[in-house]
Amino acid sequence: MFPFFSRSKMSDAPEVNPAPAKTHEPHPLDALTGGAFSAATSGERASRIRDWLATQPDHEQLQEVFKELSGRDKGAARAVRERLDEIRRAKGQEVIAAEWAEKAQVLLAAPKLNIADALAWQRDAAKAGAPLSREPLSVLKVQVADRVKVIEDLQHRVQVQREAAVLLAQRIEVLSTKSWRDAQAALELLRADVARWQEQAQELTGDASWASVEARFPPLLDASRTQLLVVWEAFQPALAQAVAAAEDVNAPLPPVPVWADELRTARGLPTEAAAAAAAAKPARVAKPKVAPEVIEKAAHSVREALAVLEKETAEGHGKASAGAAAALRAVLKVHGKHIDSALEQQVHTALVAAGELEGWQRWSADQVREDLVAKAEALLNRPEGQALGGRKMQETLRNLREQWKQADQGGAPNHSLWKKFDEACNAAHKVVEAWLDKIRTEAAEHKAQRLALIEEVKAWAQEHANSGDWKAINRALHQFGDRWREGGHVGEKLFAELQPLWKQAISMAAAPLEAAQKESLARRHAMIDEAMALGAAPTLRIDAVKALQQRWQAEAQTVPLDRKHEQKLWDAFRKPIDEAFNRKSADRERAVTELSARDRVVLEASKALEAANASGDAQQIRAAMQALEAALRGQAQAAEAVATAQKDAQAHSEAQAGALPVATEGGAGESAETPDGGEVAEVATPAPAAPKPAARPVVAVRGDDRPGMKKDAPAAPGRGARPGDRRDGRPGDRDGARGPRGDGRMGDRADRGGRFGERPAFEDRGPRLGDTAFRAQREAMEHAQLALKKLAAQAHGEALTQLLTAWEKRDAALVPGTQDLGSGVTASVRSAWTQALTAAPKGDAAEALLRLEMAAEAPTPAEHIAARRMLQLQLLTRRNDPAPAQTWGQDVARVLASSSDAGSARRLQNVLKTLLRK
């Protein structure tokens, strides 16, 4: 049929030359990646990719190589993907940097800066992943830190001014307890100190950052100023009055008691205390001299307090020195009159040293500076593998220099330590310079890449201006956007210049797609309106719905939209159609659930059969099965048969039971019906003398669709068949009932007899049963058959027990009837059994039991296995003797004729369980 020889030379069809084999061409990216795509092994390919990545390729090349390599070798493509991810992460921080830069500028522009807000800005920016070491955040971070430092310095100076005011007031108080000449000598120095204090306080309040100082510091400064001015304004007039009183004897004395007593003594007048004592006493008593022990005790107490203050001041303990100074003042108030001027001068010097903070700050600042020098020198001497990168080194150096500035504010500068610190920082800064050079180089490369990408987008837009492949255009635009976002880091100023150019180019490229999407949206909305009209129609047109859905799919595949937008449109399009189909399904289900009159009759018959199954009466079950079969056949008397069956179930009378056709154990009787489908006889009509064989129960079967049930159950007989009717021919004989063939080859089908010749015409079974009625009748019929089988098994077990009891008691009256023993036991066999039980026990039943076990194919006890084998060999030689399966009734009679024992009874029971069922 299909010749394999060559085509004839006379054929006019042109000869087709076979295509030459394709030669292996190198991959276009091999030249770029150093032969990575032509590498023989995965390891060699990964090595070449790493060498190529060391050359710092641009982002476009990385994307192209990753796209081609990810489908070939994912292991080698992993390094390229990591490089792309690194570039993407570096760009993701630009938006965060802009946001936190704006917040920092708002903080700096505010007239009042809260220190907590400034510290929270730096903390929250670090948590958000903002690049604080990169401009502009690095500059803003320094500005915020400087602003906070200024505010903290103002607050610290307020505290210093407060302590200085307290010390000045204490100096004035001490001078008021000494001679007025000492106070006059210290007046100019004290006036200069008070004026300088006022200038410093005025400088604090006039600072630009004074509004940002915490609210508790301005009241402290005002209170110190008020207290100092009150003491100073009282001290100056009192001293001027004391000077005038010393020059003029008639001038009034100053209000200071010590100075007034001194002037009285100089004028030769008694002191105020002496005058008061003289006025109180008539006779003046000479004032006793101070005892040397009191003077020595006073000097000892003052020296102890002075030693403690000098020790705390030398060690730089600020809080301890303040407490020691307070203790010294308390001792001085008690013993100040009994010490000499030299000790008094030492006390004054110690109090001044404790009040000035430069002494302890200088010592503390040197300790801090030495630590900073050690940290700076250790930056380049870190262990191997722990060297700091450029960005980390820059931040560390910046923090070290800020700490050095803070140390310089607390005391005098130390030039030798500064020189060491500066040299170490400059040496470590070389790493930062190399890193910055690398950043600048990368920024220049990223700028060139972005400009090249903009030009590429413009050229692509001109080339594909008239293209209709909207999916490819949309894909290309997304790829351009990804390449722009991953184009590398550039400065804020440069990015602000490039961004408008990029937006202009990408808008020009996306203009045709946006126009097509707008038209597609209009068409899709029109299709949604059409779908709503179809769904609202009273009759759902399936062909129109399919055509509309095909149009929608074609439109969706042609013009792509945003995923979320397209999903919303699809939901709006599908909703009215789904609602229409749901209405149709609901109507179908509602129609199915409505029961017809025939379904109700079948349901009532099924319920009656279920009630009969629960009663456990075999006769009642058979009657209910007959009624259900009548209902299934759709006979006119179905309802009457159901009512009669229910009455029979309640009455249990023999007369009513005999009026119904009796069904055999294997099936149920069918109602009388003429063979040719004529009129139906009454159900209660007595059965004829020679009834037809009982028919098998008719069960409607259309495939068992219950979970766990087999679907290959045997089908019910044909519609016109008569269950139980036999063919005229012999079973298995195909030609037994076949008539003579016609003259033709196939014969005359109308005249042919045999298998199909006597089949009656199909009877009308009525409308199809509903699902509820069908399931109910099927389950009821199955339950009835199971109940009949169970009842038969129970009856069989009781008959067997009665037979064994009759053998044990040798009472023939206890032998069950033939009907109870089953169809396998005839009347003659039962008569032989009763005769065996009537006579006295005789003979041995061993051989009979072995024959029975062979007939029932039951196991033989172990002690009798040898005898069974011997008997089997003997039976092989007796070819004409009947088999044990044919003589098991006589064998049972022989066993019953022998004496009964427990072992023989057990063996007889086991074999009769099987034989009586055959």
KOLDREN-217493 format. One record per residue (C-alpha): x negated, y, z negated; residue in one letter. Coordinates in steps of 0.2 Angstrom, whole numbers, padded with zeros to 4 digits, always signed. Example, Ala and Ser with C-alpha at 12.3 -4.5 7.8 and 13.67 -1.06 7.14 Angstrom:
-0062-0022-0039A;-0068-0005-0036S;
END
This chain:
+0000+0000+0000M;-0014+0012-0004F;-0029+0008+0008P;-0046+0012+0001F;-0055+0012+0017F;-0061+0029+0024S;-0049+0040+0034R;-0047+0038+0052S;-0058+0048+0064K;-0042+0053+0073M;-0035+0063+0058S;-0033+0081+0060D;-0035+0085+0042A;-0052+0094+0038P;-0065+0084+0028E;-0068+0090+0011V;-0086+0090+0006N;-0089+0085-0012P;-0094+0099-0023A;-0113+0099-0028P;-0117+0096-0046A;-0119+0111-0057K;-0137+0115-0062T;-0140+0119-0081H;-0141+0138-0082E;-0149+0147-0097P;-0137+0156-0109H;-0136+0175-0106P;-0140+0178-0124L;-0155+0167-0124D;-0166+0181-0119A;-0159+0192-0133L;-0161+0179-0147T;-0177+0171-0142G;-0170+0155-0135G;-0158+0151-0150A;-0144+0145-0138F;-0156+0133-0129S;-0164+0126-0145A;-0164+0107-0146A;-0159+0105-0164T;-0149+0115-0177S;-0164+0118-0188G;-0174+0126-0173E;-0159+0136-0168R;-0157+0143-0186A;-0176+0147-0187S;-0175+0157-0170R;-0159+0166-0177I;-0169+0171-0193R;-0183+0178-0182D;-0171+0187-0171W;-0163+0195-0187L;-0180+0201-0193A;-0180+0213-0178T;-0165+0222-0185Q;-0153+0220-0170P;-0139+0233-0168D;-0121+0229-0174H;-0114+0226-0156E;-0127+0213-0153Q;-0124+0204-0169L;-0106+0203-0166Q;-0108+0196-0148E;-0121+0183-0154V;-0109+0178-0169F;-0094+0176-0157K;-0104+0164-0146E;-0114+0155-0160L;-0099+0152-0172S;-0092+0139-0160G;-0108+0130-0157R;-0117+0130-0173D;-0109+0136-0189K;-0124+0134-0200G;-0135+0145-0188A;-0121+0157-0187A;-0120+0159-0206R;-0135+0171-0206A;-0128+0182-0193V;-0111+0183-0203R;-0120+0187-0219E;-0129+0202-0210R;-0112+0208-0203L;-0104+0206-0220D;-0118+0217-0228E;-0116+0230-0215I;-0097+0230-0218R;-0099+0232-0237R;-0111+0246-0235A;-0097+0255-0225K;-0083+0251-0237G;-0091+0263-0250Q;-0089+0279-0239E;-0071+0281-0244V;-0074+0278-0262I;-0088+0290-0262A;-0077+0304-0254A;-0064+0301-0267E;-0075+0302-0282W;-0085+0317-0274A;-0068+0327-0274E;-0065+0322-0292K;-0082+0328-0297A;-0080+0345-0288Q;-0063+0348-0297V;-0072+0345-0313L;-0086+0357-0309L;-0075+0370-0302A;-0064+0370-0318A;-0068+0385-0330P;-0067+0373-0345K;-0076+0356-0344L;-0072+0343-0356N;-0087+0332-0360I;-0076+0317-0362A;-0069+0319-0344D;-0086+0321-0337A;-0092+0305-0345L;-0076+0296-0340A;-0079+0302-0322W;-0096+0294-0321Q;-0090+0278-0330R;-0075+0276-0319D;-0085+0279-0303A;-0097+0265-0307A;-0083+0253-0311K;-0075+0257-0294A;-0091+0253-0285G;-0095+0271-0280A;-0112+0273-0273P;-0118+0285-0287L;-0136+0284-0281S;-0131+0290-0264R;-0127+0308-0258E;-0116+0317-0261P;-0112+0308-0277L;-0130+0308-0283S;-0131+0327-0282V;-0114+0329-0290L;-0119+0317-0304K;-0134+0328-0308V;-0123+0343-0308Q;-0111+0336-0320V;-0125+0329-0331A;-0133+0346-0331D;-0116+0355-0336R;-0113+0342-0350V;-0131+0345-0356K;-0128+0364-0356V;-0112+0362-0367I;-0121+0350-0379E;-0135+0362-0381D;-0123+0376-0385L;-0115+0365-0398Q;-0132+0360-0405H;-0138+0378-0406R;-0122+0383-0415V;-0126+0371-0429Q;-0144+0378-0430V;-0137+0396-0431Q;-0126+0390-0445R;-0140+0383-0455E;-0151+0398-0451A;-0137+0409-0458A;-0137+0399-0474V;-0155+0400-0476L;-0155+0419-0474L;-0142+0421-0487A;-0152+0410-0499Q;-0167+0421-0496R;-0157+0437-0500I;-0150+0428-0516E;-0168+0423-0522V;-0174+0441-0519L;-0159+0448-0530S;-0166+0438-0545T;-0184+0446-0543K;-0191+0463-0544S;-0184+0476-0533W;-0201+0480-0527R;-0203+0462-0520D;-0186+0465-0511A;-0192+0481-0504Q;-0208+0473-0498A;-0198+0459-0489A;-0185+0471-0483L;-0192+0474-0465E;-0195+0456-0462L;-0178+0451-0468L;-0170+0465-0457R;-0179+0458-0442A;-0173+0440-0445D;-0155+0446-0447V;-0156+0456-0431A;-0163+0441-0422R;-0150+0430-0429W;-0136+0441-0423Q;-0144+0442-0405E;-0145+0423-0404Q;-0126+0422-0410A;-0121+0435-0397Q;-0131+0425-0383E;-0122+0409-0388L;-0104+0418-0386T;-0109+0426-0370G;-0115+0410-0361D;-0104+0405-0346A;-0101+0388-0353S;-0095+0394-0370W;-0077+0391-0365A;-0081+0372-0363S;-0088+0370-0381V;-0077+0360-0393E;-0064+0369-0403A;-0072+0366-0419R;-0089+0375-0416F;-0083+0394-0412P;-0075+0395-0430P;-0091+0388-0438L;-0101+0402-0429L;-0089+0416-0434D;-0089+0410-0452A;-0108+0410-0453S;-0109+0427-0446R;-0096+0434-0458T;-0104+0427-0473Q;-0122+0433-0468L;-0116+0451-0464L;-0106+0452-0481V;-0122+0447-0490V;-0133+0458-0480W;-0122+0474-0481E;-0122+0472-0500A;-0140+0469-0501F;-0146+0485-0491Q;-0136+0498-0502P;-0141+0490-0518A;-0160+0490-0513L;-0158+0509-0507A;-0150+0513-0524Q;-0164+0504-0533A;-0177+0514-0524V;-0168+0531-0527A;-0166+0526-0546A;-0185+0523-0547A;-0189+0540-0540E;-0176+0550-0549D;-0172+0547-0567V;-0155+0554-0566N;-0150+0543-0551A;-0138+0529-0555P;-0144+0511-0557L;-0141+0498-0544P;-0128+0485-0547P;-0140+0471-0547V;-0143+0466-0565P;-0161+0461-0564V;-0166+0477-0554W;-0156+0488-0567A;-0165+0480-0582D;-0181+0483-0573E;-0177+0502-0570L;-0171+0504-0588R;-0187+0497-0594T;-0197+0509-0584A;-0187+0523-0591R;-0190+0517-0608G;-0172+0512-0611L;-0166+0496-0618P;-0160+0483-0606T;-0141+0480-0604E;-0142+0464-0614A;-0152+0472-0628A;-0140+0487-0629A;-0126+0475-0630A;-0134+0465-0644A;-0138+0481-0653A;-0120+0486-0652A;-0114+0469-0658A;-0127+0468-0673K;-0131+0482-0685P;-0149+0477-0687A;-0159+0473-0671R;-0168+0456-0671V;-0183+0454-0661A;-0182+0443-0646K;-0191+0427-0649P;-0204+0422-0636K;-0201+0407-0624V;-0210+0392-0630A;-0224+0385-0620P;-0215+0368-0619E;-0200+0376-0611V;-0211+0384-0598I;-0220+0368-0594E;-0204+0358-0593K;-0197+0371-0580A;-0213+0370-0570A;-0213+0351-0570H;-0195+0350-0564S;-0197+0362-0550V;-0213+0353-0544R;-0204+0336-0544E;-0190+0343-0533A;-0203+0353-0522L;-0213+0337-0519A;-0198+0327-0514V;-0193+0341-0501L;-0210+0342-0494E;-0211+0323-0492K;-0194+0322-0482E;-0199+0337-0472T;-0216+0329-0467A;-0207+0313-0462E;-0194+0322-0451G;-0179+0315-0460H;-0166+0329-0457G;-0152+0323-0468K;-0164+0318-0482A;-0173+0335-0481S;-0156+0344-0482A;-0152+0335-0498G;-0169+0338-0506A;-0167+0357-0502A;-0150+0357-0511A;-0158+0348-0526A;-0172+0361-0526L;-0160+0375-0526R;-0151+0368-0541A;-0166+0366-0551V;-0172+0383-0546L;-0156+0391-0553K;-0159+0383-0570V;-0178+0385-0572H;-0181+0399-0560G;-0185+0412-0574K;-0198+0401-0582H;-0210+0398-0567I;-0224+0409-0561D;-0225+0418-0544S;-0237+0406-0536A;-0225+0391-0539L;-0211+0402-0533E;-0220+0406-0517Q;-0222+0387-0513Q;-0204+0384-0516V;-0199+0398-0504H;-0211+0391-0491T;-0204+0373-0492A;-0186+0379-0491L;-0191+0389-0475V;-0199+0374-0467A;-0184+0363-0472A;-0172+0375-0463G;-0182+0376-0447E;-0179+0361-0436L;-0195+0363-0425E;-0206+0354-0437G;-0197+0337-0437W;-0192+0338-0419Q;-0210+0340-0414R;-0214+0324-0422W;-0199+0315-0415S;-0202+0322-0398A;-0219+0315-0397D;-0213+0298-0401Q;-0200+0299-0387V;-0213+0305-0375R;-0225+0291-0378E;-0211+0278-0375D;-0206+0287-0359L;-0224+0286-0353V;-0225+0268-0357A;-0209+0265-0347K;-0215+0275-0332A;-0232+0265-0331E;-0222+0248-0333A;-0212+0252-0317L;-0226+0246-0306L;-0232+0232-0317N;-0217+0221-0318R;-0218+0202-0316P;-0219+0194-0299E;-0201+0193-0292G;-0194+0206-0303Q;-0200+0222-0293A;-0187+0236-0292L;-0179+0240-0276G;-0179+0258-0269G;-0162+0263-0275R;-0165+0256-0292K;-0182+0264-0293M;-0175+0281-0289Q;-0161+0279-0302E;-0174+0274-0315T;-0186+0288-0312L;-0172+0301-0312R;-0166+0294-0329N;-0184+0295-0336L;-0186+0313-0330R;-0170+0318-0338E;-0175+0310-0354Q;-0191+0319-0354W;-0182+0336-0352K;-0171+0332-0367Q;-0187+0328-0377A;-0194+0345-0372D;-0179+0354-0378Q;-0182+0348-0395G;-0200+0354-0398G;-0215+0361-0391A;-0222+0353-0375P;-0236+0341-0375N;-0246+0344-0359H;-0257+0328-0360S;-0242+0316-0362L;-0234+0326-0348W;-0249+0323-0336K;-0249+0304-0339K;-0230+0303-0337F;-0230+0313-0321D;-0244+0303-0313E;-0235+0287-0317A;-0218+0293-0310C;-0227+0299-0294N;-0235+0282-0291A;-0218+0274-0293A;-0210+0286-0282H;-0219+0279-0267K;-0207+0265-0267V;-0193+0277-0266V;-0201+0286-0252E;-0203+0270-0242A;-0185+0266-0245W;-0179+0283-0240L;-0189+0282-0224D;-0180+0266-0220K;-0163+0273-0224I;-0166+0288-0212R;-0172+0276-0198T;-0157+0265-0200E;-0146+0281-0200A;-0153+0287-0184A;-0150+0269-0176E;-0132+0269-0183H;-0129+0286-0175K;-0136+0280-0158A;-0125+0264-0159Q;-0109+0274-0163R;-0112+0286-0149L;-0115+0272-0137A;-0099+0264-0143L;-0089+0280-0140I;-0096+0280-0122E;-0092+0262-0120E;-0074+0265-0125V;-0072+0279-0113K;-0079+0269-0098A;-0068+0254-0103W;-0053+0265-0104A;-0056+0271-0086Q;-0059+0254-0080E;-0043+0246-0088H;-0031+0261-0085A;-0020+0251-0073N;-0022+0234-0081S;-0006+0225-0086G;-0013+0213-0098D;-0007+0221-0114W;-0013+0207-0125K;-0031+0208-0119A;-0030+0227-0120I;-0024+0226-0138N;-0037+0213-0143R;-0051+0224-0135A;-0045+0239-0145L;-0045+0229-0161H;-0063+0224-0157Q;-0068+0242-0154F;-0061+0247-0171G;-0070+0233-0180D;-0086+0238-0171R;-0084+0256-0176W;-0080+0252-0194R;-0096+0240-0195E;-0107+0253-0186G;-0118+0256-0201G;-0120+0270-0213H;-0122+0288-0208V;-0122+0304-0218G;-0106+0313-0222E;-0110+0328-0211K;-0114+0317-0196L;-0099+0306-0199F;-0088+0322-0199A;-0095+0326-0182E;-0093+0309-0174L;-0076+0305-0181Q;-0066+0317-0170P;-0076+0310-0154L;-0071+0293-0159W;-0053+0297-0162K;-0052+0306-0145Q;-0060+0291-0136A;-0049+0277-0144I;-0033+0287-0142S;-0037+0289-0123M;-0040+0270-0122A;-0024+0266-0132A;-0012+0278-0122A;-0006+0265-0109P;-0003+0251-0123L;+0006+0264-0133E;+0017+0268-0118A;+0020+0250-0115A;+0024+0246-0133Q;+0037+0261-0133K;+0046+0253-0118E;+0045+0236-0125S;+0053+0243-0141L;+0068+0250-0131A;+0070+0233-0122R;+0070+0223-0138R;+0082+0235-0146H;+0094+0232-0131A;+0092+0213-0133M;+0096+0215-0152I;+0112+0224-0147D;+0116+0210-0135E;+0112+0197-0148A;+0124+0205-0160M;+0138+0206-0146A;+0135+0187-0143L;+0136+0183-0161G;+0152+0193-0164A;+0161+0184-0149A;+0174+0172-0154P;+0166+0158-0143T;+0148+0156-0145L;+0140+0154-0128R;+0125+0142-0130I;+0118+0145-0112D;+0118+0164-0115A;+0109+0162-0132V;+0096+0152-0124K;+0093+0164-0110A;+0092+0178-0122L;+0080+0169-0133Q;+0069+0165-0118Q;+0069+0184-0113R;+0064+0188-0130W;+0049+0176-0130Q;+0044+0182-0113A;+0044+0200-0119E;+0035+0195-0135A;+0021+0186-0126Q;+0019+0201-0113T;+0018+0216-0125V;+0010+0213-0142P;+0016+0224-0157L;+0011+0226-0175D;+0013+0209-0184R;+0025+0216-0197K;+0035+0227-0185H;+0037+0212-0173E;+0043+0201-0187Q;+0056+0214-0193K;+0062+0215-0175L;+0063+0196-0173W;+0073+0195-0189D;+0085+0208-0183A;+0087+0199-0167F;+0089+0181-0175R;+0101+0186-0189K;+0117+0188-0178P;+0114+0172-0169I;+0110+0162-0185D;+0126+0169-0192E;+0136+0163-0177A;+0128+0146-0178F;+0132+0145-0196N;+0150+0149-0193R;+0151+0136-0180K;+0143+0123-0192S;+0155+0128-0206A;+0170+0126-0194D;+0163+0109-0188R;+0161+0103-0206E;+0178+0110-0211R;+0186+0100-0197A;+0177+0084-0202V;+0182+0086-0220T;+0201+0087-0215E;+0208+0069-0217L;+0221+0062-0205S;+0235+0051-0210A;+0226+0035-0205R;+0211+0041-0215D;+0222+0043-0230R;+0229+0026-0228V;+0211+0018-0227V;+0206+0028-0242L;+0220+0022-0252E;+0217+0004-0247A;+0198+0006-0251S;+0203+0013-0268K;+0215-0002-0271A;+0201-0014-0266L;+0189-0006-0278E;+0202-0008-0292A;+0203-0026-0287A;+0184-0028-0288N;+0184-0021-0305A;+0198-0033-0311S;+0187-0049-0306G;+0202-0059-0299D;+0197-0068-0283A;+0215-0069-0277Q;+0218-0051-0280Q;+0202-0046-0271I;+0207-0056-0255R;+0224-0048-0255A;+0216-0031-0256A;+0204-0035-0242M;+0218-0041-0231Q;+0227-0024-0234A;+0211-0014-0230L;+0209-0024-0214E;+0227-0020-0209A;+0224-0002-0212A;+0208-0002-0202L;+0217-0010-0187R;+0229+0004-0187G;+0245-0007-0188Q;+0261+0001-0192A;+0263-0009-0208Q;+0247-0003-0215A;+0254+0008-0228A;+0267-0006-0233E;+0253-0019-0234A;+0243-0007-0246V;+0258-0005-0257A;+0261-0024-0257T;+0243-0027-0261A;+0244-0015-0276Q;+0260-0024-0282K;+0252-0041-0281D;+0237-0034-0291A;+0249-0029-0305Q;+0261-0044-0305A;+0248-0058-0303H;+0263-0070-0299S;+0262-0085-0288E;+0277-0081-0278A;+0270-0064-0272Q;+0253-0072-0270A;+0260-0086-0259G;+0269-0073-0248A;+0252-0066-0242L;+0241-0075-0230P;+0228-0084-0241V;+0210-0080-0235A;+0196-0092-0237T;+0180-0089-0247E;+0170-0085-0231G;+0183-0072-0224G;+0200-0063-0226A;+0216-0068-0217G;+0222-0057-0203E;+0240-0051-0201S;+0250-0061-0188A;+0249-0054-0171E;+0254-0060-0154T;+0239-0066-0143P;+0244-0054-0129D;+0245-0039-0140G;+0264-0039-0142G;+0274-0034-0157E;+0267-0036-0174V;+0275-0048-0186A;+0280-0044-0204E;+0267-0046-0217V;+0277-0055-0229A;+0283-0068-0216T;+0279-0086-0221P;+0264-0094-0212A;+0268-0106-0198P;+0265-0125-0201A;+0249-0125-0191A;+0240-0108-0194P;+0225-0103-0185K;+0208-0104-0194P;+0206-0090-0205A;+0197-0076-0197A;+0181-0068-0204R;+0184-0051-0212P;+0183-0036-0200V;+0171-0023-0206V;+0168-0007-0196A;+0150-0006-0193V;+0141+0008-0185R;+0124+0007-0192G;+0120+0009-0211D;+0114+0026-0214D;+0113+0025-0233R;+0095+0028-0240P;+0086+0012-0242G;+0098+0001-0231M;+0093-0008-0216K;+0099-0001-0199K;+0097-0017-0190D;+0113-0025-0198A;+0123-0036-0186P;+0136-0027-0176A;+0155-0031-0178A;+0163-0042-0165P;+0169-0034-0149G;+0186-0025-0149R;+0196-0039-0140G;+0188-0054-0149A;+0197-0065-0161R;+0186-0069-0176P;+0186-0087-0179G;+0192-0092-0161D;+0181-0106-0153R;+0177-0108-0135R;+0184-0123-0126D;+0166-0128-0122G;+0154-0136-0133R;+0143-0124-0143P;+0127-0121-0133G;+0135-0127-0117D;+0135-0113-0105R;+0146-0122-0092D;+0157-0131-0104G;+0172-0120-0100A;+0166-0112-0084R;+0178-0115-0069G;+0173-0118-0052P;+0164-0104-0043R;+0171-0095-0028G;+0165-0096-0011D;+0154-0081-0012G;+0137-0081-0020R;+0142-0072-0036M;+0159-0080-0036G;+0176-0072-0040D;+0175-0063-0056R;+0193-0062-0058A;+0195-0081-0056D;+0180-0086-0067R;+0184-0094-0083G;+0173-0100-0097G;+0165-0087-0109R;+0174-0072-0103F;+0189-0079-0095G;+0200-0081-0110E;+0196-0064-0118R;+0211-0054-0121P;+0213-0036-0117A;+0206-0023-0128F;+0218-0018-0142E;+0221+0000-0146D;+0213+0004-0163R;+0219+0022-0165G;+0208+0037-0168P;+0191+0036-0175R;+0189+0036-0193L;+0182+0051-0203G;+0165+0050-0211D;+0173+0050-0229T;+0186+0036-0225A;+0172+0026-0215F;+0160+0026-0230R;+0174+0022-0242A;+0180+0007-0233Q;+0163+0000-0229R;+0157+0002-0247E;+0173-0006-0254A;+0172-0021-0242M;+0154-0024-0247E;+0158-0023-0265H;+0172-0035-0262A;+0161-0048-0254Q;+0148-0046-0268L;+0162-0049-0281A;+0168-0064-0272L;+0151-0072-0271K;+0148-0068-0289K;+0165-0076-0294L;+0160-0091-0284A;+0143-0093-0292A;+0152-0091-0309Q;+0164-0105-0305A;+0151-0116-0298H;+0141-0114-0314G;+0156-0119-0325E;+0160-0134-0314A;+0142-0140-0316L;+0142-0138-0335T;+0158-0148-0336Q;+0151-0162-0326L;+0136-0163-0337L;+0147-0163-0352T;+0158-0177-0345A;+0142-0187-0342W;+0136-0184-0360E;+0153-0189-0368K;+0157-0202-0355R;+0174-0194-0352D;+0180-0195-0335A;+0194-0183-0339A;+0181-0169-0341L;+0175-0170-0322V;+0180-0154-0313P;+0192-0155-0298G;+0187-0156-0280T;+0191-0138-0277Q;+0180-0133-0292D;+0165-0143-0286L;+0165-0136-0269G;+0167-0142-0251S;+0152-0153-0252G;+0161-0165-0264V;+0175-0175-0256T;+0189-0184-0265A;+0180-0201-0263S;+0164-0195-0270V;+0173-0187-0285R;+0182-0204-0287S;+0165-0213-0288A;+0159-0201-0301W;+0174-0204-0312T;+0173-0223-0310Q;+0154-0222-0315A;+0159-0212-0331L;+0173-0224-0335T;+0162-0240-0336A;+0149-0243-0349A;+0131-0236-0346P;+0120-0247-0336K;+0105-0247-0324G;+0091-0236-0322D;+0093-0218-0314A;+0074-0215-0310A;+0075-0219-0292E;+0092-0210-0290A;+0085-0194-0298L;+0070-0195-0286L;+0081-0197-0271R;+0092-0182-0277L;+0076-0171-0279E;+0070-0176-0262M;+0088-0172-0255A;+0088-0155-0264A;+0069-0152-0260E;+0067-0148-0279A;+0051-0150-0288P;+0048-0167-0298T;+0041-0167-0316P;+0022-0171-0316A;+0025-0188-0324E;+0036-0194-0310H;+0026-0187-0295I;+0017-0204-0292A;+0034-0213-0292A;+0041-0200-0279R;+0026-0202-0268R;+0028-0221-0268M;+0047-0219-0264L;+0043-0208-0250Q;+0031-0221-0243L;+0045-0234-0245Q;+0058-0223-0236L;+0046-0222-0221L;+0047-0240-0218T;+0066-0240-0219R;+0070-0232-0203R;+0088-0237-0202N;+0093-0232-0220D;+0102-0216-0222P;+0092-0201-0229A;+0093-0195-0247P;+0102-0179-0241A;+0116-0190-0234Q;+0118-0201-0249T;+0116-0189-0263W;+0135-0191-0268G;+0131-0210-0271Q;+0115-0206-0280D;+0124-0194-0292V;+0136-0209-0296A;+0122-0220-0300R;+0114-0207-0311V;+0131-0204-0320L;+0133-0223-0322A;+0117-0223-0333S;+0115-0217-0350S;+0113-0198-0353S;+0097-0190-0360D;+0090-0172-0360A;+0077-0174-0347G;+0088-0183-0335S;+0102-0170-0338A;+0090-0156-0334R;+0084-0164-0318R;+0102-0168-0312L;+0107-0150-0316Q;+0093-0143-0305N;+0097-0153-0290V;+0116-0151-0291L;+0113-0132-0291K;+0107-0134-0274T;+0117-0148-0267L;+0134-0142-0272L;+0131-0126-0263R;+0127-0135-0246K;
END
